[in-house]
Amino acid sequence: MAAPTNRPLGVAIAGLGFGEAVHLPALRECPGTEPVALWHPRAERLERACRAAELGGSTDFSAVLADPRVEAVVIATPPAPRFELARQALEAGKHLLLEKPVALEAAAIEELQRLAIRNKLSVAVDFEYRAVPVFQQLAALLAEGVLGEPWLVKLDWLMASRADASRPWTWYSQAAEGGGVLGALGTHAFDILNWLVGPAELHAARLSTAIRERPLAGAMGAGASAMGAVDAEDIALIQLDLSDSLGRRVPAQVNLSSVTRAGRGCWLELYGREATLVLGSANQADYVHGFQLAISRPGEPLRPVPADPALAFGRTWEDGRIAPVCRLIGWWAQATREGRPMVPGLAEAAASQGLCDAARRHQPIGHP
């Protein structure tokens, strides 16, 4: 059932990392939503967050779902528990906004999609690059046909976030828990390409782990024996074919890394018969601020494309993640009011996760 239109959507937040830092201020800024409760499995962490936010909460997820004020839930936990929490929330009749990766495999996302359709619920997935103005401007140029016949797409996302080998071992170090660069960056990269160009087919993938052990939490200085093995990939090199709106197949290369010191950041290059378009940012401290779009016609150098003021955020924060998430939350709130599916939602998440699954299946036998 669609939320009432005369008051904001009452939203609970499950998970207090990204959930507290980004979703909470975004929900408060969006006129169509209101945070009403928090959930976390650890009581001391929950109590601290509840005091800071001046909100109630519970370590019992069923109790949060039973709260009549809660019409929807943001699930921003680590990846492994997301599917089960999302399933419970959908069965309780709650709309959802899910962080990505939504689940550990595409089949689980498709199960959630069937449940959401059956219960007529709107589910958003936080592919927030779709809400960033310069990415929206690039999408508009591509829709206008500025590129002409597309010849090649290249996406380099080379970050240093985990290049420090002393960074502690966590769930991110474990493939079985949804860790690794595919879940962190690949899910976004695949969604960006699906959105801007078209559906993708994976042809080859090479995943590797550069840093194969990390210190266990609380064991710093305890010696080499206090190390945890890392089996989640921190580098992924992927070859794809994209199918554009006219059915043309476009070769694409995606290079992802979380361990490249002085890496170039995020750069998307699109080469076509009529133009070259380049969108990129070397700012590794903030994945929204710093992006610039440039264009080149045949025989011309790259030149900056002026920002479209009609796409600008009404407000920005020092943490650049909040503004696009707030915009996406606004789309979600509107979708719930109108009783319609959300884009980006579970269909887009399943397509992105399907490529992550395919990349892992393409690993050579015996790959460490």
C-alpha positions as CSV (number, residue, x, y, z in Angstrom):
1,M,0.0,0.0,0.0
2,A,1.3,3.5,-0.9
3,A,2.3,5.7,2.0
4,P,-0.2,8.5,2.9
5,T,0.6,11.7,1.0
6,N,-0.2,14.2,3.8
7,R,2.8,13.3,6.0
8,P,6.4,12.1,5.5
9,L,7.2,8.4,5.2
10,G,8.3,7.1,8.6
11,V,11.6,5.3,8.1
12,A,13.8,3.1,10.3
13,I,17.5,2.7,9.7
14,A,19.1,-0.7,10.1
15,G,22.9,-0.4,10.3
16,L,24.8,2.5,11.8
17,G,27.9,3.1,9.7
18,F,26.9,4.6,6.4
19,G,23.3,4.6,7.8
20,E,24.1,7.0,10.6
21,A,26.6,9.2,8.7
22,V,24.7,9.5,5.4
23,H,21.2,8.2,5.4
24,L,20.2,9.8,8.7
25,P,20.9,13.4,7.6
26,A,19.6,12.7,4.1
27,L,16.3,11.4,5.5
28,R,16.0,14.5,7.7
29,E,16.6,16.8,4.8
30,C,14.1,15.2,2.4
31,P,10.6,16.6,2.9
32,G,9.0,13.3,2.0
33,T,10.7,11.2,4.8
34,E,11.2,11.2,8.5
35,P,13.6,8.9,10.5
36,V,11.7,7.4,13.3
37,A,13.8,4.5,14.7
38,L,17.2,2.9,14.6
39,W,18.3,-0.8,14.7
40,H,21.7,-2.3,15.4
41,P,22.5,-5.8,16.9
42,R,24.9,-4.4,19.5
43,A,23.1,-2.6,22.4
44,E,26.0,-0.2,23.3
45,R,26.4,1.0,19.7
46,L,22.6,1.4,19.3
47,E,22.3,3.4,22.5
48,R,25.1,5.8,21.5
49,A,23.5,6.4,18.1
50,C,20.0,6.9,19.6
51,R,21.3,9.5,22.1
52,A,23.1,11.4,19.3
53,A,20.1,11.3,17.0
54,E,17.5,11.7,19.7
55,L,15.6,8.7,18.3
56,G,14.3,5.5,19.8
57,G,15.6,2.1,18.7
58,S,15.9,-1.6,19.4
59,T,18.3,-4.5,19.0
60,D,15.2,-6.6,18.0
61,F,14.5,-6.2,14.3
62,S,11.0,-7.7,14.7
63,A,10.2,-5.0,17.3
64,V,11.3,-2.3,14.8
65,L,9.1,-3.8,12.1
66,A,6.2,-3.9,14.6
67,D,6.4,-0.2,15.4
68,P,3.4,1.4,13.7
69,R,5.4,4.5,12.8
70,V,7.8,2.5,10.7
71,E,6.4,2.4,7.1
72,A,9.8,1.8,5.4
73,V,13.3,0.7,6.3
74,V,16.8,1.7,5.1
75,I,19.1,-1.3,5.3
76,A,22.7,-0.2,5.5
77,T,24.3,-3.1,7.3
78,P,27.3,-5.1,6.0
79,P,26.3,-7.2,2.9
80,A,25.8,-10.7,4.5
81,P,22.7,-10.0,6.6
82,R,21.0,-7.7,4.1
83,F,19.0,-10.3,2.3
84,E,17.4,-11.8,5.5
85,L,16.6,-8.4,7.0
86,A,15.1,-7.3,3.6
87,R,13.0,-10.4,3.4
88,Q,11.6,-9.9,6.9
89,A,10.8,-6.3,6.2
90,L,9.0,-7.1,2.9
91,E,7.0,-9.8,4.6
92,A,6.0,-7.2,7.2
93,G,4.8,-4.8,4.5
94,K,7.6,-2.3,4.6
95,H,9.0,-0.3,1.7
96,L,12.8,-0.6,1.5
97,L,15.9,1.3,0.5
98,L,18.9,-1.1,0.3
99,E,22.6,-0.5,0.2
100,K,24.5,-2.5,-2.4
101,P,25.4,-5.2,-2.8
102,V,21.8,-6.1,-1.9
103,A,22.7,-9.8,-1.5
104,L,25.6,-12.1,-2.1
105,E,24.2,-13.4,-5.4
106,A,21.7,-12.3,-8.1
107,A,19.3,-15.1,-7.4
108,A,18.6,-13.8,-3.9
109,I,17.9,-10.3,-5.2
110,E,15.4,-11.8,-7.7
111,E,13.7,-13.6,-4.8
112,L,13.3,-10.2,-3.0
113,Q,12.0,-8.7,-6.2
114,R,9.2,-11.3,-6.5
115,L,8.3,-10.7,-2.8
116,A,8.2,-6.9,-3.3
117,I,6.0,-7.3,-6.4
118,R,3.6,-9.6,-4.6
119,N,3.3,-7.3,-1.7
120,K,3.1,-4.1,-3.9
121,L,6.1,-2.5,-2.2
122,S,8.6,0.0,-3.5
123,V,12.3,-0.9,-3.1
124,A,15.1,1.5,-3.9
125,V,18.7,0.5,-4.2
126,D,21.3,3.1,-3.4
127,F,23.0,3.4,-6.8
128,E,23.6,7.1,-6.0
129,Y,25.7,8.0,-9.0
130,R,22.4,8.1,-10.9
131,A,21.6,11.1,-8.7
132,V,24.9,13.0,-9.2
133,P,24.4,16.1,-11.5
134,V,27.4,15.6,-13.8
135,F,26.5,11.9,-14.3
136,Q,22.9,13.0,-15.2
137,Q,24.4,15.5,-17.6
138,L,26.4,12.8,-19.3
139,A,23.3,10.6,-19.5
140,A,21.5,13.4,-21.3
141,L,24.3,13.9,-23.8
142,L,24.4,10.2,-24.6
143,A,20.6,10.1,-25.0
144,E,20.9,13.0,-27.5
145,G,23.3,10.9,-29.6
146,V,26.3,13.2,-29.1
147,L,28.7,10.2,-29.2
148,G,27.4,8.9,-32.5
149,E,28.1,5.2,-33.1
150,P,29.8,4.0,-29.9
151,W,33.2,2.3,-30.4
152,L,34.7,1.7,-26.9
153,V,33.9,2.3,-23.3
154,K,36.6,2.2,-20.6
155,L,36.1,2.6,-16.8
156,D,39.1,2.9,-14.5
157,W,38.3,3.0,-10.8
158,L,41.7,2.9,-9.1
159,M,41.6,3.8,-5.4
160,A,43.9,3.6,-2.4
161,S,41.3,3.0,0.3
162,R,42.8,-0.3,1.3
163,A,46.4,0.0,0.2
164,D,47.6,0.3,3.8
165,A,48.3,-3.3,4.8
166,S,47.9,-2.4,8.5
167,R,44.3,-1.6,8.0
168,P,42.5,-4.2,10.2
169,W,40.8,-7.4,9.0
170,T,37.0,-7.1,8.8
171,W,34.1,-8.5,6.9
172,Y,35.5,-6.7,3.9
173,S,38.4,-9.1,3.9
174,Q,36.0,-12.1,3.4
175,A,34.5,-13.1,0.1
176,A,31.8,-15.1,1.9
177,E,30.6,-12.0,3.7
178,G,30.3,-9.9,0.6
179,G,33.7,-8.2,0.9
180,G,36.0,-7.2,-1.9
181,V,36.3,-4.6,-4.6
182,L,33.5,-6.1,-6.8
183,G,30.9,-5.4,-4.1
184,A,32.3,-2.0,-3.2
185,L,33.0,-0.6,-6.6
186,G,32.0,-3.2,-9.2
187,T,28.3,-3.0,-8.3
188,H,28.3,0.8,-8.9
189,A,30.5,0.4,-12.1
190,F,28.2,-2.2,-13.6
191,D,25.1,-0.1,-12.8
192,I,26.6,3.0,-14.3
193,L,27.4,1.2,-17.6
194,N,24.0,-0.5,-17.7
195,W,22.3,2.9,-17.1
196,L,24.4,5.0,-19.5
197,V,25.0,2.6,-22.3
198,G,23.0,-0.6,-22.0
199,P,22.9,-4.2,-20.7
200,A,26.3,-6.0,-20.4
201,E,27.6,-9.4,-21.1
202,L,30.8,-10.4,-19.4
203,H,33.5,-12.1,-21.5
204,A,36.6,-12.3,-19.2
205,A,37.5,-11.5,-15.6
206,R,40.8,-11.6,-13.6
207,L,40.4,-11.1,-9.9
208,S,43.3,-11.0,-7.5
209,T,44.2,-10.3,-3.9
210,A,47.3,-8.1,-3.4
211,I,47.1,-7.9,0.4
212,R,46.5,-11.5,1.6
213,E,46.5,-10.9,5.4
214,R,45.6,-8.2,7.7
215,P,45.9,-7.6,11.5
216,L,43.0,-8.9,13.5
217,A,41.1,-6.3,15.4
218,G,42.5,-5.6,18.8
219,A,45.7,-7.6,18.0
220,M,48.0,-4.8,16.8
221,G,51.5,-5.4,18.1
222,A,50.7,-8.9,19.2
223,G,52.9,-10.5,16.5
224,A,52.5,-12.1,13.2
225,S,50.3,-14.8,14.6
226,A,47.5,-12.3,15.1
227,M,46.8,-11.9,11.4
228,G,43.6,-12.9,9.5
229,A,43.7,-14.3,6.0
230,V,42.1,-12.2,3.2
231,D,40.4,-14.0,0.4
232,A,38.3,-11.2,-1.0
233,E,39.6,-9.6,-4.2
234,D,41.1,-6.1,-4.1
235,I,41.8,-5.9,-7.8
236,A,39.4,-6.8,-10.7
237,L,40.0,-6.6,-14.4
238,I,36.9,-7.2,-16.5
239,Q,36.0,-7.3,-20.2
240,L,32.4,-6.8,-21.3
241,D,30.2,-6.2,-24.3
242,L,27.5,-3.5,-23.9
243,S,24.4,-3.4,-26.0
244,D,23.2,0.1,-26.7
245,S,19.6,1.3,-27.4
246,L,20.0,0.5,-31.1
247,G,21.3,-3.0,-30.4
248,R,24.9,-2.2,-31.2
249,R,27.5,-4.1,-29.3
250,V,30.2,-2.0,-27.7
251,P,33.4,-3.4,-26.2
252,A,34.1,-2.2,-22.7
253,Q,36.9,-2.6,-20.2
254,V,36.5,-2.1,-16.4
255,N,39.6,-1.9,-14.1
256,L,38.9,-1.8,-10.4
257,S,41.3,-1.6,-7.4
258,S,41.2,-0.6,-3.8
259,V,45.0,-1.0,-3.3
260,T,46.5,1.4,-5.9
261,R,48.5,4.0,-4.0
262,A,48.3,7.3,-6.0
263,G,45.7,5.7,-8.2
264,R,44.0,8.0,-10.7
265,G,40.5,7.7,-9.1
266,C,37.4,7.2,-11.1
267,W,37.5,7.9,-14.9
268,L,34.9,6.9,-17.4
269,E,35.9,7.3,-21.1
270,L,33.4,6.8,-24.0
271,Y,34.7,6.9,-27.5
272,G,32.4,7.1,-30.5
273,R,32.3,8.1,-34.2
274,E,31.2,11.7,-33.5
275,A,32.8,12.5,-30.1
276,T,34.8,11.4,-27.1
277,L,33.3,12.0,-23.6
278,V,35.4,11.7,-20.5
279,L,34.0,11.9,-16.9
280,G,36.4,11.7,-14.0
281,S,37.7,12.7,-10.7
282,A,41.0,12.2,-8.9
283,N,39.5,13.1,-5.6
284,Q,39.7,9.9,-3.6
285,A,38.5,11.5,-0.3
286,D,35.0,12.2,-1.7
287,Y,33.5,10.1,-4.4
288,V,31.0,12.9,-5.5
289,H,32.9,16.2,-5.2
290,G,35.5,16.7,-7.9
291,F,33.9,15.1,-11.0
292,Q,34.4,16.9,-14.3
293,L,32.9,16.2,-17.7
294,A,34.8,16.9,-20.9
295,I,34.1,16.4,-24.7
296,S,36.2,16.2,-27.8
297,R,34.9,16.4,-31.4
298,P,37.0,14.8,-34.2
299,G,40.2,16.8,-34.6
300,E,39.7,18.8,-31.4
301,P,41.2,18.6,-28.0
302,L,39.2,17.7,-24.9
303,R,37.4,20.7,-23.5
304,P,35.3,21.0,-20.3
305,V,31.5,20.8,-20.5
306,P,29.9,23.6,-18.4
307,A,27.8,22.2,-15.6
308,D,24.0,22.3,-16.2
309,P,22.5,24.5,-13.4
310,A,19.2,22.8,-13.8
311,L,20.7,19.6,-12.4
312,A,22.5,21.1,-9.4
313,F,21.7,20.1,-5.9
314,G,19.6,22.4,-3.9
315,R,22.0,21.9,-1.0
316,T,25.3,20.2,-0.5
317,W,27.2,19.0,2.6
318,E,30.9,18.7,3.4
319,D,30.3,14.9,3.1
320,G,29.5,14.8,-0.6
321,R,27.7,11.5,-0.3
322,I,24.7,13.0,1.5
323,A,23.3,15.2,-1.4
324,P,22.9,12.4,-4.0
325,V,21.5,10.0,-1.4
326,C,19.0,12.7,-0.4
327,R,18.0,13.1,-4.0
328,L,17.6,9.3,-4.5
329,I,15.6,9.2,-1.2
330,G,13.3,11.8,-2.7
331,W,12.6,9.7,-5.7
332,W,11.9,6.7,-3.5
333,A,9.5,8.6,-1.3
334,Q,7.6,9.7,-4.4
335,A,7.5,6.2,-5.7
336,T,6.0,4.9,-2.5
337,R,3.3,7.6,-2.6
338,E,2.4,6.7,-6.1
339,G,2.4,3.0,-5.5
340,R,4.9,2.3,-8.3
341,P,8.2,0.5,-8.7
342,M,11.4,2.4,-8.0
343,V,14.3,3.0,-10.4
344,P,17.0,2.2,-9.5
345,G,15.6,-0.8,-7.7
346,L,15.9,-4.5,-7.5
347,A,15.9,-5.1,-11.2
348,E,18.9,-2.9,-11.6
349,A,20.5,-4.5,-8.5
350,A,20.0,-8.0,-10.0
351,A,21.6,-6.9,-13.3
352,S,24.6,-5.5,-11.5
353,Q,25.0,-8.4,-9.1
354,G,24.7,-10.8,-12.0
355,L,27.9,-9.4,-13.5
356,C,29.7,-9.7,-10.2
357,D,28.6,-13.3,-10.0
358,A,29.8,-13.9,-13.6
359,A,33.2,-12.3,-12.8
360,R,33.7,-14.8,-10.0
361,R,32.7,-17.7,-12.2
362,H,35.2,-16.7,-14.8
363,Q,38.2,-17.3,-12.5
364,P,40.7,-19.9,-13.6
365,I,40.7,-23.2,-11.8
366,G,43.2,-23.2,-9.0
367,H,43.3,-19.4,-8.8
368,P,44.5,-18.5,-5.2
